[in-house]
Each structure stands twice: as C-alpha cells, then as structure tokens.
C-alpha cells in the first residue's frame, strides 16, 4: 500500500483542495470505516444485549466481536478488560471517580506529568481535593523530555497513582512510559497511560507495558467521534464501583438495593454507541491492513522532512524535542511576534488546516513561557507535498506581517 494510495481512501481529502494537518485533534476517516458504519445501519441496527430476536442478537455480535478485536489489538489478557466509553476524557474520569475516589487517602500523592491533557489533569485536581491527597508533577527539561532523574525523584513511597501521556499532544515527545510504570510499581503505585496520541502511530501491548489502565479515543485513529476505550487490569476493575448507573450495568434491582453486572457491563450503563464501536473495529482492520511498520515508515519520512524544512524558516519558533527518534507526529510552532490564531487564519485562506490555541494543555504551555501555539499534526495520509504547501503558506503569512514585525 503506497503513500499516495492511502490518501485515495479518504473521501474528504480527495473532495477538497486542502492540506489537513490537524490529525492530533481528529483524523479523517477512510471509506472502509464510513462503509462499515453505513452497513451496520442498513443491515444490523438494533439495541444490543436487549432482545432475543435475530437483529438484536446480530447487533450484540457486532458490539462484542469488536471488543474481542480491541483486546487482541492491544494484547489485553482478558476481553472483559476492554470497556467502551465516549472518549479518552470519559475513560479518565471513570478511573478518577471510580478508582481514585475509592482508594486515595489523606496525604497520598497523585503524580502526573506537566505534559498532560486537561482530561488527565483537571479530574485529579478535584479528586485530590476531595480525598485530602496531593497532586504532584513531573516536569520537563530543556529537551522537552522527562528525565530519568525526574522520574526517580518524583515517584516516592507516598505515590499511589501515576498518570502519564504516552505522547505529548503539544511537543510530540514520546515519553518513556515503560520506565515510569516500572518505577511506579516498585512503590506499589497504580499507573494510567493516556495513549490517545500514541495508538494511531505505534503498536501498543498493554501486557508488555504492564500498565494498570490505558485509555484512548477512536476518533484520533480513523474511527468515528464519540467512541473511546478504557483498558484496566481485571483484578483492579473487579474491585472498582461503577461510575455511571443505569440500564445494562445491573444484576438485580430492588427498591432499596442494587447488585451490579459482571465486567465489562458494570461500566457500560445505558444504550451504547454501537455504530462507533463498529467504526472503531473497521479502523483497526484498516490500520492492521497497512501494518504499523509501514505506518511508521511513512510518518517518519514526512515528519523528518517537516522538521528539516520548518527549521530553515528563521522566523519560526519550534517546540519540538531535539531527539528526532523520540518525536511523534506533532510539530508546534509560532511565527515570532504574531498571534497563532492570526497565523492559522491566514494559513486557512491558503487551504492549510492547522490547530491554534493551548491544545488543552495550559500548564505545559505556561511552563514553556507561552500562551498558545500553532500545531501541525501529521498522519499516514500526509505527504512531503503537504509539507511544501505548509512552508509556502507560512512564507506568504510571514511576508504579510514582515513590515509590522520590523517596525516593532
């Protein structure tokens, strides 16, 4: 499957004259995923787990077969360790409220990195305040990495939970999560890995990592919006109370008491996003059809080219790790002296789509001494020609402001 052939699978990229560089926010969808959802609605739509009739049984099969597919995809030991959610944010809140609220005590410590997305930060602010525990941070060095010394210094016998993003959605830094997990487990801490920015780009094996929880959103890996996954070790999930109460997560309900269903149902209250699950299954089939080795080869060529070409633009400030081997598909940048929103708006006029803002990571940007950046995030459908169009659009943008910049 060649680079240009991959792009042909994405209708929106062929229907519009644009360069899409915002896959870190959400990826575009291949026709195979779109057709899988269409087929579900045309042939299999019913409420799973609810009916004894053929259509409901078929919908249940679609739903549960995808769970098994995901378990295999991330190498979970048990299928019931895979819990469906709305997105990574909901998965992280589930962990915070169900596990954190039940297990943290006064003066315990929750340790996260300064790189965390707000969804792996704000819930811990609330939970630590409610439990009397303390929220601590691992900080980055001048290479935009968490050093081995920082990991060893911050993980202490008081550390009970560690939350770490596998890949930063601002700098693209790939964190050494395996080392963090090993260090955390040495003091008996539980580890949550946010794989939202990692799983589109690299193969993840939860048993090899030995993480206690892992979360990701389907829409960042070619699947539809509104479907996410929480993986948790079976023995931990069994001890956790449910987060949302309602239909399908119960065993028996009496007037004053309720008993809950077995895993994973006790965490999946209400009618689920079955078409999203189906789309996620199709996205996994698509990615495995290409293969992660091929995906990484395509991406590395484009990212290396982008790093080289953007580094030539002296008016740019780049926020990327110097170690290109420790860098995934995100490049954040600013034109010195120009607000990122203005830059992104002018790039848009030239058909180049980038994100501008704080990327739901305000503490990280504040630690870098900035308020916001432009962010170009690449995926398997991007090409070197896309990089060239970005560079050309940036040059045009800079020339528009050049007179103003020289005056100031």
Residue pairs with C-beta under 8 A, 6 or more apart in sequence:
1 289
1 290
1 294
3 298
3 383
4 383
6 290
6 298
6 380
6 381
7 13
7 14
7 381
7 383
8 14
9 30
9 31
9 32
9 286
9 381
10 28
10 29
10 30
10 31
10 381
11 31
11 34
12 20
12 28
12 29
13 20
13 28
13 381
17 351
18 351
18 352
18 353
19 351
19 352
19 353
19 382
19 386
19 389
19 390
20 28
20 353
20 381
20 382
21 352
21 353
21 354
21 376
21 377
21 378
21 382
21 386
21 390
22 353
22 354
22 355
22 375
22 376
22 377
23 200
23 220
23 329
23 377
23 378
23 379
23 382
24 169
24 197
24 220
24 329
24 330
24 355
24 359
24 375
24 377
25 220
25 355
25 377
26 219
26 220
26 225
27 200
27 219
27 220
27 221
27 222
27 379
28 222
28 381
29 222
29 223
29 224
29 279
29 283
30 222
30 283
30 286
32 282
32 285
32 286
33 222
33 223
33 224
33 279
33 282
33 283
33 286
35 282
36 278
36 279
36 281
36 282
37 224
37 275
37 278
37 279
37 282
40 62
40 274
40 275
40 278
41 275
44 55
44 58
44 59
44 62
45 55
45 59
45 274
45 275
46 53
46 55
46 56
46 58
46 59
47 56
47 59
47 271
48 56
48 59
48 60
48 62
48 63
48 64
48 272
48 274
49 56
49 60
49 63
49 248
49 265
50 56
50 248
51 57
59 274
62 274
62 277
62 278
62 281
63 272
63 274
63 277
63 278
65 281
66 277
66 278
66 280
66 281
67 79
67 82
67 84
67 264
67 277
68 79
69 281
69 284
69 285
70 76
70 82
70 229
70 280
70 281
70 284
71 78
71 79
71 81
71 82
73 284
73 288
74 82
74 199
74 204
74 205
74 206
74 214
74 231
75 204
75 205
75 206
75 207
75 208
76 82
76 206
76 207
76 231
77 207
77 234
78 234
80 234
80 237
80 262
80 263
80 264
81 231
81 232
81 233
81 234
81 237
81 263
81 264
82 229
82 230
82 231
82 264
83 91
83 94
83 229
83 230
83 231
83 232
83 237
83 263
83 264
83 267
83 268
84 227
84 228
84 229
84 264
84 268
84 272
84 273
84 277
85 91
85 94
85 215
85 227
85 228
85 229
85 230
86 226
86 227
86 228
86 273
87 217
87 218
87 219
87 226
87 227
87 228
88 117
88 119
88 194
88 196
88 215
88 216
88 217
88 228
89 119
89 217
89 228
90 228
91 215
91 216
91 228
91 229
91 230
92 119
92 120
92 123
92 163
92 192
92 194
92 215
93 119
93 123
93 243
94 230
94 243
94 244
94 267
95 192
95 213
95 215
95 230
95 232
96 123
96 124
96 126
96 127
97 123
97 127
97 243
98 240
98 241
98 242
98 243
98 267
99 161
99 190
99 213
99 236
99 240
100 110
100 123
100 124
100 127
100 131
100 161
101 127
101 130
101 131
102 240
102 241
103 160
103 161
103 190
104 110
104 127
104 128
104 131
104 133
104 160
104 161
105 131
105 132
105 133
106 131
106 132
106 133
107 132
107 133
107 134
107 158
108 131
108 133
108 134
108 158
108 160
108 161
109 133
109 134
109 135
109 136
109 156
109 158
109 159
109 160
110 124
110 127
110 128
110 133
110 134
110 135
110 136
110 159
110 160
110 161
110 162
110 163
111 136
111 137
111 138
111 154
111 155
111 159
111 161
111 162
111 163
111 184
111 189
112 120
112 121
112 124
112 135
112 136
112 137
112 138
112 162
112 163
112 164
113 137
113 138
113 139
113 140
113 146
113 163
113 164
113 165
113 175
114 137
114 138
114 139
114 140
114 363
114 364
114 367
115 140
115 146
115 165
115 168
115 170
115 171
115 173
115 175
115 361
115 364
116 163
116 164
116 165
116 194
116 361
116 363
116 364
117 165
117 169
117 194
117 196
117 359
117 360
117 361
118 360
118 361
118 362
119 194
119 360
120 163
120 165
120 192
120 194
121 163
121 363
124 135
124 161
124 163
125 135
127 133
128 134
128 135
133 160
134 158
136 154
136 159
137 154
137 363
138 146
138 150
138 151
138 154
138 164
139 146
139 150
139 367
140 146
140 171
140 173
140 364
140 367
141 147
141 150
143 321
143 322
143 323
144 168
144 171
144 173
144 319
144 320
144 321
145 173
145 175
145 321
145 323
145 326
146 175
146 176
146 180
148 176
148 179
151 176
151 179
151 180
151 183
152 183
155 162
155 180
155 183
155 184
155 186
155 187
155 189
156 187
157 187
157 188
159 184
159 187
159 189
160 188
160 189
160 190
161 189
161 190
161 191
161 192
162 180
162 181
162 184
162 189
162 190
162 191
162 192
163 191
163 192
163 194
164 175
164 177
164 180
164 191
164 192
164 193
164 194
165 175
165 193
165 194
165 196
165 197
166 174
166 175
166 177
166 193
166 194
166 195
166 197
166 198
166 199
166 204
167 173
167 174
167 175
167 195
167 197
167 198
167 201
167 328
167 330
168 175
168 197
168 330
168 361
168 364
169 196
169 197
169 330
169 359
169 360
169 361
169 377
170 319
170 330
170 332
170 359
170 361
170 364
170 365
170 373
170 375
171 319
171 320
171 321
171 330
171 332
171 364
172 320
172 321
172 327
172 328
172 329
172 330
172 331
172 332
173 321
173 326
173 327
173 328
174 198
174 326
174 327
174 328
177 193
177 209
177 211
178 208
178 209
178 210
180 191
181 191
181 193
181 209
181 210
181 211
182 210
184 190
184 191
185 191
185 210
190 212
190 213
190 236
191 211
191 212
191 213
192 211
192 212
192 213
192 214
192 215
193 209
193 211
193 213
193 214
193 215
194 215
194 216
195 204
195 214
195 215
195 216
196 215
196 216
196 217
196 220
197 220
197 328
197 330
198 204
198 216
198 328
199 216
199 220
199 221
200 220
200 221
200 222
200 287
200 329
200 379
201 295
201 296
201 299
201 328
201 329
201 379
202 292
202 296
202 328
203 292
204 214
206 214
206 231
211 231
212 232
212 233
212 236
213 230
213 231
213 232
213 233
213 236
214 230
214 231
215 228
215 229
215 230
215 231
216 228
216 229
217 227
217 228
218 224
218 225
218 227
218 228
218 229
218 276
218 279
218 280
218 283
219 225
219 226
219 227
221 283
221 287
222 283
222 286
222 287
223 276
223 279
223 280
223 282
223 283
224 275
224 276
224 279
224 280
225 276
226 273
226 276
227 273
227 276
227 277
227 279
227 280
229 280
230 267
232 240
234 263
237 263
237 264
237 267
238 263
240 267
242 249
242 260
242 266
242 267
242 269
243 267
244 267
244 269
244 270
245 258
245 269
246 269
246 270
247 269
247 270
247 271
248 261
248 265
248 268
248 269
248 270
248 271
249 260
249 261
249 265
249 266
249 267
249 268
249 269
250 258
250 259
250 260
250 261
251 258
251 259
251 260
251 261
251 262
252 258
252 259
260 266
287 295
290 380
295 380
298 380
299 328
299 329
299 378
299 379
299 380
301 384
302 378
302 382
302 383
302 384
302 386
302 387
303 324
303 327
303 328
303 329
303 331
303 378
304 324
305 384
305 387
306 331
306 376
306 378
306 387
306 390
307 320
307 324
307 327
307 331
309 387
309 388
309 391
310 316
310 318
310 331
310 333
310 390
310 391
310 394
311 318
313 391
313 394
313 395
313 398
315 335
315 336
315 398
315 405
316 333
316 334
316 335
316 336
316 394
317 333
317 334
317 335
317 336
318 331
318 332
318 333
319 332
319 333
319 334
319 368
319 370
319 373
320 327
320 331
320 332
321 327
329 377
329 378
329 379
330 375
330 376
330 377
330 378
331 375
331 376
331 377
331 378
332 359
332 373
332 374
332 375
332 376
333 373
333 374
333 375
333 376
334 340
334 343
334 370
334 373
334 374
335 343
335 374
335 394
335 397
335 398
335 401
336 405
337 401
337 405
337 408
338 397
338 401
338 405
339 372
340 356
340 357
340 372
340 373
340 374
341 356
341 357
341 372
342 401
343 356
343 374
343 394
343 397
344 354
344 355
344 356
344 374
346 393
346 396
346 397
346 400
347 353
347 354
347 374
347 390
347 393
347 394
347 397
350 389
350 392
350 393
350 396
351 389
351 393
352 389
352 390
352 393
354 374
354 375
354 376
354 390
355 374
355 375
355 377
356 372
356 373
356 374
356 375
357 372
357 373
358 365
358 371
358 372
359 365
359 373
359 375
365 371
365 372
365 373
376 390
378 386
